[in-house]
Amino acid sequence: MSMFNSAMTPAAIALNRFGLGARPDDAVPGDAKSWLLAQFKRYEPLPAPWQAQPRTPVVWNALVAQQREVRTAAASEKQAAQQAFRRESRDDYLAAVGARAASALATPAPFVERLVHFWANHFAVSVDKVAVLGLAGAFEADAIRPNVLGRFEDLLLAGVRHPAMLLYLDQAASIGPQSPQALRVAERQPARRRGLNENLAREIMELHTVGVRSGYTQADVTEFARALTGWSVAGLGGAEAHADGETPFQFRPMLHEPGARTVLGRSYGEPGEQQARAILHALATAPATAQHIAAKLARHFVADEPPPPLVEKLAAAFTRSGGDLPTVYRTLVDAPEAWQPQPAKFKSPWEWSVSSLRALGRHDVPALQAANLLNQLGQPVWKPGSPAGYDDIAATWAAPDALVRRVEVAQRLAAQAGDAVDARSLAPRILPGSLTQATATAVARSESPAGALALLLVSPEFLRR
């Protein structure tokens, strides 16, 4: 143990930087890299907490039915129907938050579970839009979790086609200006205007694929948005929803803008839905996308200012493999830059909360408690407030007032644990080989078990990874 500077051992790096934090009952990995890579086989796309949640088609059809009740309610009953809709959506949201937390606490594959959280934030939806409130959990369960160990293109397509994304970015309301539907409306109701919406096209290019510095233009965004017209969800506007076993995605030809599109210098003349799919394929496999994804992964796992050589390694693996994500993850695990002993990353509120509960040996947490905890710490689940998702850099999360809130939460968690957890014996198990002399001494001298535990949870070693 050093007196001042914390240095992480390979085991601590595997458990805390790549994983979600050590549990007191975890065996310390002897071969850290092998332990991480073996998790690809142990990962469960839908573990028990998620299996208890309804799948996307069921959630969507229930939302369609609720919206129909609101729409058809008498004027005197409309407000009550709207309140019931919000209440049921809120219940779905809280149940999904509980499933997410329980999954993170009990997973046998914490490295892959962290990757789920990374990609859910990369393809961010936000529940501050009421239509997304009941769908955000299903988005993570059905678009992200099954594809986290697949190809990036499949993950991208699953995210873009999910009703949570289509509603969040207003794609379901986008109509081609020269589409059959637009021409029909213009003829019958000249004063009514519904047109092209560029939100989804812009965010796919700026955030999900090539990145803002890749050189695309506003014209590229507009052309891509035209290609995406018709990508919608069954059951909107009073139409019948699909059966519960079917995906809610629906291509609506009457909304699609006819004609070829030119995006990033290439022409796409494919018919209907295939036009946007062809553009998505080109974006998913573009060199700029490889660079963008590589930089985000390196920033998340290694440093707020990621080492350029690491970014290049990850981008090369992405390109060489055609966007095979496990190949990229293996390259990350093999990279010396990822194993530097200095804990360069400051935990976000979600990361710190999960690692704290794991350190206390918790396997689940009441859904409302989990939601309230993250609200207090400033990172409500699935509510980043923008399509860019939450930042994962220290400047966003390490402000003095934010640290005060963590101290308050740590004290509350420690009080709940009571005398059942001995911080002195716990510390070396959750920070194997990485506990500083200063923290060990402070924990040992604490006047109460709860005080010692709270101090451990907000120690410099535990706040970083």
N, C-alpha and C positions, 0 to 999 in steps of 0.2 A: 504494500500500500504506500503510495506516495503522499507527501504531506499536503501538496497544494494542487498539482495538475492531475486531472483524471486521465487515465489511459485505459482504453477498453481492450480486453482480451478477445481473441477470435470467438470464444463461446459467447461472451457478452454481446459482441457485434451481431452474431447470428440471432440471438434471442431478442435483442432490443432494436437494432438498426434494421435488420431484414424482417424480423418477426414483430409481434405486438407486445412484447414484454414477457419476462419470465414469470412462470407460476412457481409457487413453493414446492409443488409436487413434480415439477419438471426435472428430468435427468439432464445434467449439463452435457451438451453435445461434445463428444470427443473429437470427431471429425466434423467441423462446423459446416464445411461446404457440402459434404455428403448428406448431412442432416437436412440442409435446405433443399437440395435437389430431390431427395426422397419424398418430399412433401407433394410433388407433382402427382404421385400415385395415391397419396392418402387423401387428397382434397376431395370433398364432397360438394358438388354444385348446389345441391339442396339438402343440407343437413336437417335434422329433426325440427329445429325452431322454424326453419323456412317451410318445411313440408306442412306445417300447421297453418300456413297462410294461404289464402286463395290465390290461384294463378291469374295471370293478366286477363284472359277472356272472361273469367267469372267476375273479377273486379270491374272490368269495363262494362259488361252487360248490366251489372247492378247500378253503375253510375248512369248509364243510359236510361234505365227505368226510373231512377230518382229524378233525373232531369226532365223526363216526360211528365212526371207527377207535378213538378214545379210549373212546367209550361202549361199544363191543362187545368191547374187548380183555379178555383174561383178567385176573384180579386181579393176577397176577404180572407182567403186561406193561403194566398201565395207566400206571404211572409213566413208563416209557420212551416210551409213546405220547404222554403229556402233554408230555414234554420235546421230543419231535420236533415236536409241534404248535407249541410256543413258538418253537422254533428256526426253523421255516419261516416263521412269522409275523414273526419278527425279521428274517429275510432279505428278506422283502417290504418291510418298513418301511425298512430301510437302502437298498434299491434305489430306493425312492420319494424318500427324502431326497436321494440323489444326483441324481435327475431334477429335483427342485425347485431344488437348488443350481445345476446346469448351466443350467437354464432362466433363472434369475436372472442368471447371469454372461454369457450369450450373447444374451439377448433383444434384438431390434431395437425393442421397445416397453416400455422400463423403467417408464414411468408406468403402463401397464396392468398390468404384472407386479406393481408395488407394490399396485395395487388388488386383484389376486388375493390377495396376502398379507393385505391389510386384511380382505377378506370371509371368508377362511378362518379368521381370528382372531375375526371377528364371530360366525360360526357354528362355534364351536370344538368340536372333539372332542378327546379326550385318550387317548394310547396307554398311560397307566398302567392302563387297563382292557384286559385281555388280548384280549378279543374285538375290540377296535378296532385292535390293533397292526398287523395286516396290511391293514386297510381304510382307514387314515387317508390314505395317498397317493391311493388310488382315489377317496376322497371329494373331495379337492381337484381331481383330474383330471376327474371326471365330474359333480360337483355345482356346483363353483365356477367353474372355468375356462371352460366353455362359456356361462355365464350372466352373466359379469362386465360385459358390454356390452349386456345386455338389460334386462328389467323386473325391479324388485325382487321382485314377486310370484312370478315364475318362479324366481328365485334362491332365495327362501324355500321354495317348494314342492320344488325339487330337493334342498335341504339337509335338509328335514324327512323326505322319503321315502327318503333314502339309508340303507342298512343300518348304516353307521357311526354315524349319529345315532340311529337307532331302537334300536340296541344300547347305545350309550353312555348314553342317558338312560332305558333300561329300558322303552321303549315297547312293545317286542315282547312283554313279559311282562304287559302291562296287560290286564285283563279286566273288562268291565262287570259290576257286581254282580248285575244282573238279566238278563244276556245268556243265550242258550240254553246256552252252555258252562258258565257258572257255576251255573246251575240244575241242569244234568245232574250236575255234580261234587258239588254239595251233596246231591243225592238219593242218589248212589252212595257217596260218601265224605264224610260230614258233618264229619269232623275235618280234612279238607284245606282250606286256605284260600289262594286266589289271588285277588287283587282288583285294584282300581283303582290305577294308578300315575300320579302327577301330575307327574312330573319334566319330561317334554317340554312339556306344556301350560304349566307355570310358566316354563320358560326361554324358550319362544317369546314369551310376553308380557313377561317382565321384561327379557330380553336381546336378543331378535331383532327385536321390533316396537315396541310402544307404550312400553316402559320402565317402571321401577319407580315413577316419580312420576306416572304417568298417571291414577291413581285407580281401577284395577281392584281387585277384592276377592278374598278367598279363595274365595268362592262362584263367581266368574267362572272361576277356575282349575279348580275341581272340575268345573264344567259343561263347560268346554272339554276336560278330560281324559276325561270320559264320551263326548264327541263323537269323540275320537281313538281310542277303543277299537276294535280290529279292524285298526288300521294296524300291519302286521307285515312279516315277511320270509319268503319261501318257503324251505322246507328246515329250519325249526326243529323240534326235538323229534322227529327221525326222519322227518319228512315229506319228500317228494321236492322237490328244488330245481328251479327253472326251467331251461330250456335256457341254454347259455352266452350266447346273443345277447339274452336277455330281461332286463329289469330285475328285480332280486331283490325289489322291493317287492311286497307282497301284502296285499290287504284280506281279512280273515277275518270274514265275517258272524256266525259263531257266537260271536265274542268281543265283538261290538258291543252297547253298551247301548242298548236301544230307547227311543223317546220323543223329544219335542222338547227342546231345550236353550236356555237363556237366558244369553247372554254380553254383558256391557256394555250391558244394557238391551234387547237385541234378541233375538227368538225365532227359532230355527232348527229347522224341521221337516223338513228335507231327509232323504231316506233314506240309510242306510248311509254309505259313504265320502264322499258329497257333502256331508254335514252338516259335517264338519271342514273340507272344502275351502271351503265358504261362509264359515265363521268365519275361516279363513286369509285369504280375499279381503278381508274387512272389516278385519282387523288390518293387512294389507299396505297398505291405502289410507287408514288412519286418520290424521287430523292429528297425533296424538301420535307415530305412527311416523315421519312426516316430520320432526318436531322431534328425535326420538331419533337417527335416522340422520344428520341434518344436524349435530348436535352432535358425534357420533363422527367424522365425516369432517373437520370443522373442527379438532377436537382432534388428529387424526392428522397432518394436513397443515400446520397453521398454528401452533397454540399449545396448551400444556397447559390454559390457561384461554381457550377460543376466544372471539373477539370476537362479542358478541351480534348485531351487524348482519350478519355473515357467516352465522351460523347461520340467521337469518331468511331471507336470500337463498336459501340451499340448501334450506331447508324449503319455501319458496314454489315453487322449481323442481321439487322432488319432487312436490308436490301438483298443480301446474299440468300436469305432464306425465304424471300417473298413475303415478308411480314409474319413469319412464324414466331409467335410470341415466346414460347418456351426457349427457342434458340436465343432470343434476345435476353431473356432472364438468365440463362446459363452463362452468357457472356458477361453479364453484370456480376454474377457470383464469382466468376473466375478472375475478374479484374482486380489487380492489386490496389487500385484507387479506392475500391469499395471497402477495403480492410484496413485503412489507415486508423491507428488507435485513437486519434483525437475524436471526441464526440462532437462532430461539426453541426449536427442537426438538432434544432430545438423542437420539442414535441408540440404539435398542435393540440388544442383542447380535446379533440376526439382521441388522439393517440395517447395523451396523458391519462385521460379518464379510463380508457380500456386497459392500459398498462397498470394503473393503480388498482383497478378491480381484479385483474389477473394476479397481481402481487399479493392481494388479500385472499386469494384462493376462491374467489367467487366464480360460479359457473353460470349464473344468470342474474338478472336485475329486473325489478318491476319496470314495465315499459314507461309508465309515467315518470318514475324516478329517473330513468335514463334520459328521457326527453328534457325534463326540468334541469338536470345536471348540465347537459350540453347547452341549454338556453342560458343558464347562469354564467357559463364560461365563455359565451360569445360565439359558439359554433353549432347552432341548432342543426339537427340532422336533416339533410336534403333541403337546406334553406340558405344557399349561398347568396341569394339575391341577384345573381347575374349568371349568364351562361358560362362565364369564365371559371366558375367554381370557386372553392376556397384557396387562398394562398397557402403554401407550405414552407414559408420562409420565416426566419426569426423576427424580422422587422414587423411582421403582422401580429405576432402572438406574444412577444416578450415585453410589452409595455408594463410599467409598474402597477397600474390598476388591474391588469390582467393577472399578474402574479399574486396580488392580494386576493383575488377571487379564488385562485388555486389553493392558497393557504387556507381559506375558509372551507373549501370543499374537502381538503385533506384532513382538516380537524374534524369535520363531520363524519367522514368515512372512518377515521381512527376511533372516534367515540362509538360508532356503531360496532366496530370490531371488538371494543372493550379490551379485556385482558387475554382474549383468546389468541392474539397474535403478538409474538415477542419480536420487536423490531431488531434487536441485536442478533438473533439467530436468523431472521429473515433476510437481513441486508446482504450477506455474502451469497445467499442463494439466488436472489434476483439480480444481483450485480456481480456475477462471478469473476473474481480477480480484478475488479474495477472499482472497488470501494476505496475512497481516499481516507487517509488517517484522520483528516479534519472531520469528515462526516461520521466515521466510526466513533470518534471521541464524543462528538456532540450527541449522538444517539445514546451512547453508554451513560452519559451524564444527565440525560433528561430526567425530570422529576417524576414522570408517570409513563406507563406503557403507551397510553394514547398519545401523549406528547412526543414520545420517541418515534412512534409510527408516523405521525403527521410530519415530523421533521424529515424523516427518511423520504416520504413521498414528494417533498418539495426541495430535496437536496439537489445540488448542481448535477450530480451524476444521474439522478432519476429524471430530471427535467430534460435531459438531452439523450441523444442516441448516436 
